[in-house]
Amino acid sequence: MKKSLITLLVSFFIALFMIQPAMAADYTIRITCWEGYARPFVEKFQKIVKGEYNIDVAVEIYNPTDQDEFYLAAKNGTADLIGPPADLAKTPRFYCFNDNNIYLSPIDLNHVPNFKKMLPFFKNDESLIYKGKRYGLPYNCGPYGLAYNTDVVKEAPASWNILWDPAYAGKYTINNNFHKCNIWITALSLGYSYEDIFDIDKLDRDKVQGKLNVLAANAKSFWDGSANPDEFPQLFLATTWGFAAQQANLNGGKWLIASPEEGGSAWIDYWCITSEAKGLTKRLCERWINFQLSRDVQVEVVKSQGVSPVVNNVSSMVTNAEKELFHVGDNDYFKTVAIWQVMSEKTEAAFEEMWKTARAAE
């Protein structure tokens, strides 16, 4: 009887131990970023933190589909790190620098030594500098690009106007939720300059609207967030940040990014720490940013994401084709594209109305 009781008690405590949850992490950092920016790198980051701080860190990731979610994550304190486009924080409806309530936290560059490896173009970008303080660091850069399927489009398109060629009606995909990009390329195709495309007062609205309507009407599909690489085998042309074309190629596709003679726009995505992150959590966020600027991660910006890295020390780690296609280490290239700019509320509202009109005219 005594032996049976002991055996029962041992069995009870073993069972109790087995159902206990795993020990919680010491810290958690919450990240809101585009898909592919964080998840592939979490495990390595956790090992770095364990080695340097002897703590366990959990990483919670949320992937948005629209830029307003970055703003809301910062405003509402639901993320410690966000990865927005450079122009977002100073855009009127997403403004993060109200003097009584700044939603971002300044970065201590002493904690981000890989900043020194950044190309001068990105070091000098002032999008996230406010009153002399730096509230974010560039992570990658890419175009609203014109991709073409070399299996069926044998020569690189020389102009955005290929999207209006009747031969390609129903054979291309374009973005939906960053509609301003479609208005920019439409304006460029009409001969407007970079100095014009960010200001509705410099555009003939009716003329742009008419051509925009055709662009929407002839599209096979529209994408939010990122183009769908699974659709690419059925397409001839696509607008893309670069990600989808690279993924399509990894699955056997033969897509390239054209360089239209009219030029094009390009985004810079940043890593920003929200004002919610404090103490060691903020320090871990800075460690994440430094990690994201390391050679190993910046190489994956090229190979996995299909866009440009922001550092100057990865050229030897990519192929010559990748170096050329994604302008790796080419500081001067970034001076030739229209980096997204903050637009007035009037222009933002006009562009939104124009896109709604274009979609209604399909």
N, C-alpha and C positions, 0 to 999 in steps of 0.2 A: 504493500500500500504506500509506504513511504517513498519507495523507488518510483512508483507510478506517479505520485504527486510531483516529485522532482522533475521527472520526464515531462510532465504536463506543463510545469512552470517554464522549463527551458524552451519547450516548443512555443509557448505563448510569447516569451520575450524575443525569440527568433522571428516569429511572425510579425510582432510589433515593430521590430527593427526594419524588417523588409518592406513594410508599407510606409515607412517614413519618407517624406519627399527628400529629393537630393538637396544637399546643402545649398542655400541661396548664394548668389554671387555677392561679392562685397559692394560692388557698384554696378549701376546700369546706365548706359548712355542710349538715348533714343534718337534715331536718325530718320529724317524725312528727306528722301532723295530719289532721283530717277532710278528705275530698275537697272541693275547691273553695276551701280556705282559703289555699293557697299557689301552686299551679301557674299560675293566671291572672296572677300578679303577679311572676313570676320575672324576666322580661326587663326590666321597668322597674327592679326592684331592682338587677339587674346593672349597668344603665346608671348608676344613682345611685352605686354603689360604685366604678365605674370613674372617674366624674367626681370623687368626693371623695377617693379613696384611690389612684387610678391603679393598681389591681390588678384582675385578673379573678377572679371568684368563681363557683364551680360550686354549684348547689343541687340536692341529692338529696332526693327527696320520697317518703315512704311513707305510704299512707293505710290506717289500721287500720279494723276493724269493731267492735272492743270496747275498753273503756277499760283493760283490763289491759295492753294493748299500750303505752300511754303509760307506765305504771309500769315495765314491763320495759325499755323504751327508755332510761329514766332510770337504772334500776338497773344495767343491763348496759353502759351507755355507747354504745349504738348510734345515738343521736341527739344533736344539739347543742341543738335546739329541739323542744319538744313543745307540743301544744295541747289540754290536758286540760280536763274540766269542773272548776269551782272546788273542789268538795268532794273530789276524788280524792286529793290529796296528803296529806290528814290522815285519810282513811278507814283504819281499822285494818289491813286486809289489803294496802293500797297505801301504807302510811306511808312518807313520804320524808324524815323529819326525825329519824332515829336519830342521837343526838349524835356517835357515832363514825364515822358514814358518811352524811352528808346528800347526797341524790341531785340536788338542785337548787342553782343558783348565785344569790346575791343580785343584784338588778338595780340598777345605778347610774342613778338618775333624771336625773342630769346629762346622760346620754347619750340620754334619752328625753324631749325637750322637749314632745312632743305629749301627754304626761301631763297638762299644764296644761289641755288642752281637754276632758278627761274629765268626764262628768257627776258631780256630788258622790256620787250613790249608788254608783257604781263606784269612785271614788277612795277611798271610805270602807269598801269591802268588805275584810274582814280574812282572807278565806279563805287567802290565800297569804302572810300575814305570820307570821313565826316568830321569837320572841325579838327583836322590834323591827326585823327586816330583811324587806324585800319580795322574795319569790321568784317573782313573776309579775305580769303586768298583764292585766286584762280586755281581750278583743278584741271579743266580741259577746255577745248575750243573746237567748234565745228560749224559747218555751214548749214543753212537751209539749202541743201544741195540738189542739183539736178542729176539723178542717177539714171544710167541707161543700161539695158540688157544687151551685152555685146553679141549674144546669140542671134539677135534679130535686128539690132541697130548697129550696123557695122562701123559707122564713123561717129566720132565724138560729136554730139550736138554743139554747134557753134553759138547758139542763141537760145534764150528762154522761149523764143517764139515757136520752137518746135512743139510746145505744148498746145499751141493753137492750130497746128497743122491738122487738117481733117483726117489725114491718114492715121493719126494717133488717137482719135476720138474713142473713148471707151477702153483705152489701153494704158491708162496711167492712174496713179493714186496721188492725192495731195492731202495736206494737213487740214484739219477742221478747227481745232481749238486754239491754235496760234494763227488765227486768220490774218493777222497783220502781215505775216510773211508772204501770203498770197497777194496781198495788195502791193507789197514792195516789189515782188518779181513782175507783177503786171505793170507797174509804173516803170520799172527798168526796161521792160520789153517795149515800152512806148517811147523810150529815149530819155526819160528823166534821169537826173544825176543823183549821187548819194546825198548831196546837199538838199535835195527836194523831197525824198521819199518818206522822211519822218515828220512831214508837216503838211496837213491837209490843205492849208492855204497856198501851198506852192504847186498843188496838183489841180488839173482840170477834172473835177470829181465825176462829171457825167461821162467823160471820155474813158476814165479808168474803170468806172462802173460797168460800162458796156462790155469792155473786154474781160473784166472779172466775171461777169455773168456767163460768158462762153467758157471760161476756164472751169467753172463749177459744173456747168451743164454737161461738159464732155468728159468729166472724170468718171472712171470706173468705180472708184471708192474714195472714202475719206477716212483719215485716221486721227485718233486722239493720242496724245502722249508720244508714241513712236510708231512708225509704219510697221506693218505686219510682214515679216520676212517670208512667212508661209505662202503669202499671196504672190510673191515676186516671180515665181515661174510662169505665171499667167500674164505678166505685165511686160510692156516694152520700155516704159519710163516711170519714174517715181520721184517725188520730192522726199527728202530724207535728211535727218540729222547726220547720217552716216552709219548709225547703228544697224539699221535694217539691211542695208546693202552688204555690210560686213558679215552679218549673220547669214544672209542668203548665200554669200560666197562660201562660208564655212560648210554649207549644206550642198555644195556642188554648183552654185550659180556662178555666173561670169559677169558681174556688175562692176561698172566703173563710175566715178563721179566726174561730170563734165566741168569745164571752166567757161561758162558763157561769156561772150565778148562784152556784154553789158555789165559784168561784175555780179556781185551777189552779197547777201548779208551773212553775218556769222555771229554766233552767240559765244559768250564765255560763261561757263558754269563755275560757280564759286562754292567754297565751303565756308559757312558762317556759323558762329556759335550764338545761340539765343541768350537773352538775358536771364533765362530760367536756369542756365547751367552755372553753378557756383562752386567754389572750393576745388576739391580734387576732381569733381565731375568736369569742371571747365578745363582743368589741366589735362585730363584724359582726352577731352575733345581736341585740344591743341596737339596732343600726341597723335591723335587720329589724322589730323590735317598733315602733320609732318610725315606720317606714314604714307598718306595718299600722294605725297610729292616725292616719294622715294623712287629709285630707278625701277624696281620690280613692279610697282603699281603703275607707274607712268608708261611702261612698256605695254601693259595690258590695256591702257587707254587706246593704244594703237591696235593691238592684235585682237582684242575682244570687243572693244567698243567701236572701232573704225573711225576715230576722230583724232585730233591733234593733241599731243602732250604739251604741257606748258614749261617744261624744263629743258635744259641744254645738254644733258648728259646721257641720252638714250640712243643716239644715232647708231652707235656700234652694235646695238641689240636688236635692230630691226633690219628687214631686207631692203635692198635698194628700191624695190617697187613700193614698199610701204613708206619708205622715207620720202619718196617723191609724191605719192598720192596723198599722204597726210601731213606733208610740209613739216616733217620732223626736224626741229632745230632751226627752221628757216624763219628767223626773226622778221626779215623784211616782208615776207609774204603777208603777214597779218596786217601790215599797213595798207594793203591793196584791197581789202574787203570792208564793207560797211558793218562795223560792229554795232550791234543793237543799241539804240539810244533811247533815253527817256523821252517820251512824247507827251504833249500837252493833253489835258483832259478833253479838250475839243477834238483833237486828232484821234484820240482813243475812241471817243464816242462815235465819231464819223466812220472810222474803220469798222467798228462793230455793226453799225447800221448798214454799211456797204456789203459786208459779208452776209448778213441776214437777207438782204435783197438778192444777192447772188444765189444763195441756197434756195430761196423761194422761187427763183426763176428756172430751176432745173427742169 
